[in-house]
Amino acid sequence: MKNAIEAEYGVKVQPLQCDITSTEGVDEVIDEALMIFGRIDILVNNAGTGAVAPAEDITDAQFENEMQVDLFGTFRVARAVAKKSMIPNGYGRVINIASMYGLVGNKIAPASPYHAAKGGVVNLTRALAAEWGKHGITVNTICPGYFITPLTKDTLESDYFAQYAKTVIPMERYGREGELDSAVVFLASDASTYVTGVALPVDGGYTCV
C-alpha cells in the first residue's frame, strides 16, 4: 500500500503504529512523524471502537474503554499535534470522526458508551475550535451514518437491520465507499478556511428526521 500510494501520487508515505490510549505512545509517534516530515498540517482522528449491549448490562470496563479510545484518544492526539506542530506553525486542520450517534440516540442497537464518547467528540471539537482558532487552526468533526466496515459488516448486512435502515434513512440505503472522502477533503482544504467547530453529518439524512 505504501509503495502504491507513493507511485501513484508522487508523495512520501510513512506508516506509523500508535496506541492512542497511551499518552507516552502518542507523544512518541508524533515526535517520530515530525522528525520525518518536519510538520503536521492535517490530522484526521479516525480510531474507534463500539460496545453494543443494553445500558443496564454495560460494564465499567466497556464504558471506560470506549472513553479511552473514542474520546480521550482523540483528545490525546489532537493535543500533541497542536502543541508540537500546529500552534508553533500557526496553521492546522483537525478533522475528528465522530458519528451520527454522537448527535442522537437509537433504538435498534443499544450502545450508550459509544453515544456518550462520540457526543463528547462533537463538543470537544467545538471547544478546541474555540481555543485554537486564533492559531490558524480549524477543528471540525464528521458524523458518519451507516457505512459497511469490518466492524459493522455483520450487523448492517443482516436482513432485520437492512429493513430497519430503509425506514429511518431518508435515502433508504447505507453510505457507499468514497462518500466520506469529499467531506474530509473539503475540511482539509483551503475551501474551508472559514469553517470551524462544525459537526457535519454524512448520514443519508438519518439525523434530519
C-alpha positions, 0 to 999 in steps of 0.5 A, a space after each residue: 500500500 505504501 509503495 502504491 500510494 507513493 507511485 501513484 501520487 508522487 508523495 512520501 508515505 510513512 506508516 506509523 503504529 500508535 496506541 492512542 490510549 497511551 499518552 507516552 505512545 502518542 507523544 512518541 509517534 508524533 515526535 517520530 512523524 515530525 522528525 520525518 516530515 518536519 510538520 503536521 498540517 492535517 490530522 484526521 482522528 479516525 480510531 474507534 471502537 463500539 460496545 453494543 449491549 443494553 445500558 443496564 448490562 454495560 460494564 465499567 470496563 466497556 464504558 471506560 474503554 470506549 472513553 479511552 479510545 473514542 474520546 480521550 484518544 482523540 483528545 490525546 492526539 489532537 493535543 500533541 499535534 497542536 502543541 508540537 506542530 500546529 500552534 508553533 506553525 500557526 496553521 492546522 486542520 483537525 478533522 475528528 470522526 465522530 458519528 451520527 450517534 454522537 448527535 442522537 440516540 437509537 433504538 435498534 442497537 443499544 450502545 450508550 458508551 459509544 453515544 456518550 464518547 462520540 457526543 463528547 467528540 462533537 463538543 470537544 471539537 467545538 471547544 478546541 475550535 474555540 481555543 485554537 482558532 486564533 492559531 490558524 487552526 480549524 477543528 471540525 468533526 464528521 458524523 458518519 451514518 451507516 457505512 459497511 466496515 469490518 466492524 459493522 459488516 455483520 450487523 448492517 448486512 443482516 436482513 432485520 437491520 437492512 429493513 430497519 435502515 430503509 425506514 429511518 434513512 431518508 435515502 433508504 440505503 447505507 453510505 457507499 465507499 468514497 462518500 466520506 472522502 469529499 467531506 474530509 477533503 473539503 475540511 482539509 482544504 483551503 475551501 474551508 478556511 472559514 469553517 470551524 467547530 462544525 459537526 457535519 453529518 454524512 448520514 443519508 439524512 438519518 439525523 434530519 428526521 
